[in-house]
Amino acid sequence: MSETTIQDGGAPKQALHLVFGGELVDLQGVAFRDPTKLDIVGIYPDDRAALAAWKAKAHATVDNAHMRYFVVQLHELLEPDAN
C-alpha cells in the first residue's frame, strides 16, 4: 500500500523512506561498530518498496548476528508537523 497522497495544489505528497544498515557494537543497542562503513541501501518512494529492500538486505546478512538494517521514514523528518 503506497503512502503517497495528494497534497494542496494537486501534487502527490511523497513518503520517502531510507534503508540503511551496518554492524552493531552489541546486540542490545543501535551503536554502529564503524559508522563510516554504513551500507546505504537507498531511498524509496513508499513503505512497500522500503520494506522489500530492507527484507532483502536482512536476509542476505542473516549469518552475521551483529548486522542490522533499518527503515527511516524521511518524510516524517522533513515535515514533522505534517502528521
C-alpha beads as a LAMMPS data file, in Angstrom:
LAMMPS data file: protein, C-alpha beads

83 atoms
82 bonds

1 atom types
1 bond types

-500.0 500.0 xlo xhi
-500.0 500.0 ylo yhi
-500.0 500.0 zlo zhi

Masses

1 110.0

Atoms # bond

1 1 1 0.000 0.000 0.000
2 1 1 1.574 3.270 -1.082
3 1 1 1.677 6.187 1.325
4 1 1 1.610 8.753 -1.465
5 1 1 -1.365 11.078 -1.050
6 1 1 -2.479 14.240 -2.793
7 1 1 -1.475 17.467 -1.055
8 1 1 -2.727 21.013 -1.580
9 1 1 -2.273 22.047 -5.191
10 1 1 -2.909 18.542 -6.549
11 1 1 0.728 17.346 -6.398
12 1 1 1.329 13.944 -4.796
13 1 1 2.889 14.059 -1.325
14 1 1 5.964 11.849 -1.171
15 1 1 6.513 9.407 1.666
16 1 1 10.258 8.850 1.332
17 1 1 11.966 6.044 3.258
18 1 1 15.707 5.491 3.782
19 1 1 17.004 1.934 4.162
20 1 1 20.463 1.530 5.680
21 1 1 22.404 -0.786 7.938
22 1 1 25.668 -1.749 9.460
23 1 1 27.391 -3.857 12.044
24 1 1 26.343 -3.096 15.617
25 1 1 28.722 -2.827 18.565
26 1 1 26.437 -5.074 20.621
27 1 1 23.053 -6.696 20.116
28 1 1 21.355 -4.670 22.851
29 1 1 21.876 -1.228 21.270
30 1 1 21.923 0.625 17.990
31 1 1 25.504 1.959 18.034
32 1 1 27.400 1.018 14.879
33 1 1 30.867 -0.541 15.029
34 1 1 32.148 1.724 12.233
35 1 1 29.727 4.439 11.037
36 1 1 31.986 5.155 8.053
37 1 1 31.100 1.691 6.720
38 1 1 27.307 2.012 6.867
39 1 1 25.531 0.363 3.961
40 1 1 23.176 2.946 2.442
41 1 1 20.786 0.703 0.548
42 1 1 18.688 3.516 -0.901
43 1 1 15.778 5.906 -0.655
44 1 1 12.372 4.537 -1.604
45 1 1 9.097 6.250 -2.526
46 1 1 6.839 4.231 -0.228
47 1 1 6.786 1.795 2.658
48 1 1 6.230 -1.261 0.461
49 1 1 9.391 -0.667 -1.601
50 1 1 11.419 0.172 1.514
51 1 1 10.257 -2.972 3.290
52 1 1 11.188 -5.118 0.284
53 1 1 14.700 -3.601 0.192
54 1 1 15.093 -3.978 3.975
55 1 1 13.946 -7.600 3.858
56 1 1 16.351 -8.489 1.032
57 1 1 19.335 -6.997 2.884
58 1 1 18.325 -8.506 6.227
59 1 1 18.036 -11.968 4.649
60 1 1 21.357 -11.584 2.818
61 1 1 23.183 -10.833 6.093
62 1 1 21.415 -13.344 8.361
63 1 1 24.717 -15.148 9.109
64 1 1 26.134 -12.032 10.845
65 1 1 24.174 -11.542 14.084
66 1 1 25.607 -8.039 14.557
67 1 1 24.458 -6.776 11.153
68 1 1 21.212 -4.803 11.277
69 1 1 19.209 -2.875 8.717
70 1 1 16.735 -0.098 9.456
71 1 1 13.990 1.823 7.680
72 1 1 13.798 5.548 8.470
73 1 1 10.720 7.493 7.439
74 1 1 12.388 10.546 5.896
75 1 1 9.086 12.257 5.182
76 1 1 8.459 12.497 8.929
77 1 1 11.861 14.123 9.470
78 1 1 11.443 16.535 6.562
79 1 1 7.924 17.601 7.561
80 1 1 7.420 16.760 11.253
81 1 1 4.264 18.901 11.569
82 1 1 2.534 17.247 8.597
83 1 1 1.018 14.467 10.731

Bonds

1 1 1 2
2 1 2 3
3 1 3 4
4 1 4 5
5 1 5 6
6 1 6 7
7 1 7 8
8 1 8 9
9 1 9 10
10 1 10 11
11 1 11 12
12 1 12 13
13 1 13 14
14 1 14 15
15 1 15 16
16 1 16 17
17 1 17 18
18 1 18 19
19 1 19 20
20 1 20 21
21 1 21 22
22 1 22 23
23 1 23 24
24 1 24 25
25 1 25 26
26 1 26 27
27 1 27 28
28 1 28 29
29 1 29 30
30 1 30 31
31 1 31 32
32 1 32 33
33 1 33 34
34 1 34 35
35 1 35 36
36 1 36 37
37 1 37 38
38 1 38 39
39 1 39 40
40 1 40 41
41 1 41 42
42 1 42 43
43 1 43 44
44 1 44 45
45 1 45 46
46 1 46 47
47 1 47 48
48 1 48 49
49 1 49 50
50 1 50 51
51 1 51 52
52 1 52 53
53 1 53 54
54 1 54 55
55 1 55 56
56 1 56 57
57 1 57 58
58 1 58 59
59 1 59 60
60 1 60 61
61 1 61 62
62 1 62 63
63 1 63 64
64 1 64 65
65 1 65 66
66 1 66 67
67 1 67 68
68 1 68 69
69 1 69 70
70 1 70 71
71 1 71 72
72 1 72 73
73 1 73 74
74 1 74 75
75 1 75 76
76 1 76 77
77 1 77 78
78 1 78 79
79 1 79 80
80 1 80 81
81 1 81 82
82 1 82 83
